[in-house]
Amino acid sequence: KHISAEGKGFVKICLQRSPGARLGASQACQHQWFAAKEPGATATVSKLELAGLQAFGRMHQLKRAVVTVVATQLSHSKIQSLRQMFMAMDKNNDGSLSVAEIAHGLESAGVALPRNLHDLLENVDTDGSGVVDYTEFLAATMDKKVYHQEDVVWNA
């Protein structure tokens, strides 16, 4: 698999034995690897279907929990495009999406925002933290066909 030079450099700096030579957390977040966007990363946001978010919000609590567990067990290849969407919208690199970040990402991709976006995202926020974390995002946006695959369910 291809790993970018920036990615290799980032890992190398983080794995320094001497604490003085390692990057601090704030320095690591400012590393060029995080700033480097893949070509078309923001364009992938336009593929996000709000219908999936709405469907997730209408699921019973148990089904949402099961879908979330399935999302944590998916291979990187199955969630690559969702990961790119999440990273493109997570402007402050904190690993979660605020309503403002999601709204900005959708607007910049030309996706019409529903009037009830705040309510919609409140339903996606299963842990009540006030933001949508990566796992919640995956669970709410993954294709229904993925979590209905027998091998995926058995792995979860």
N, C-alpha and C positions, 0 to 999 in steps of 0.2 A: 504494500500500500504506500501511496505517496504521502510523505510528511514534508511540509514546507520548511525551508531553511529558517524562517522566523520561528516556527514551532519548535524545531530542534534547538535553536539558540535559546529560546525561552526555557525549555526543560533543562538545558545544560546550566543556565544561570541559577535556576531554582534548586538544583541538586549539588551546589557547591558545598564542600565540607565546612568551610569556615563561615560562621554566621555573618561576619563582616563582608564577605564577598557575595553572599546571597542577597537577592532583592527582598525588600520588605513587602508587605501586602499591598500598600498603596503604590509602591514602585512597580510591582508586578502587574497591577491593573492598568498601569500606564504604558506597559511594554508595547512595542510596535506590532507584535503578533495579535494583540486584541484590537488594535486600531485597523489592521489590514482587513479589508472586507473582500470577500470573494466576489468576483464579477457577477452582477445581477442579484446580489443578496437581498437588496430591498425589493427587487421585482418579485421575489418568491412570496412576499407578504400578500401580494394580490391574489395568490392562489388559495389563501386562507378562506375557507367557506364559513360564513357566519351561521349557516344552517347547522353545522356540526356543533358550534358553541351552544346554540339554542337547544339542540337535541340533548346535549349533555346536561344542561340546566334542568330539563324536564325529567331526567332519569330519577328513579327512586334512589335513596341514599345508599342502599346496599349495592345496587348496580353501579353507581358512581365509584364506590370503593373498589369493586372488582375490576372495573375498567382501569382505574388508577394503578392497581397492582399489575395488571397486564402491561400497561404502559412502561412500568419500571423494568420489565423483563424483555422488552423488544431489542432486537439486534440494532447496531448502529446503522446498518444499511437500510433498515425499515423506517428509521426515523430521521434520516439525514436531512430531508427537505424541511421537516418540522423544526429540527435543530437550527437550521439556517434562518428560518423565519423568526424563531425566538431570539437568536443572537442579533439579528438585524434590528429588532424592536427594542432590545434591552440596552438602551443608550448609556445608562450609568454602570453597566456591567455588574449589577448586584445579584444576578441570578433570579430576579423576579421582575414581573411586568406590572407597572401601575396602570390605572385606567388611562392616564395621560399618555403613557408610552404606547399603549395599544392603540389609542385613538390617533396619535400622531403617525404611527406605522401604517395604519389602515388608510388614513387620509393621504399620506405621501404615495401610497400605492394606487390611489384612485378608487378605493373601495368606499362605497357609500356607507356612512355610519348609521346604524339604527338609532332611533330615538331612545330606546331602552338599553343602550350599551352598558350603562352603569349597573342596572339590574341584572343584565345578562352575565356580566363579569362577576357579580356578587354570587351568582349560582355556580360559577366555575370555581370560585375560591372556596374549596371544600374545607380548608382548615380555619377559615375565618380570619386570616392574617391581614386582610385588606389589600392584598396584592395576589397576582397569579404567579405561582412559582413554576419552575420548569416541568415538574411532574404533572401538575394540574393542567398546564398548557398542552402537554403531550396527550393526556387522557381525554381532554375536551376536543382536540383537533384531529386525532388520528382517525383514519378511515374505518368505518364500521366493519368493512371486510377484513381488516387486520385483526381486530380483537375477536372475530368470529372464527378464525382459523384454529383448527383443533390443536395443532402443534404449539401455537402461541399460548393457548389456554393451559395446556398441560405443563409447559415450561414455567408458567406463573405459579 
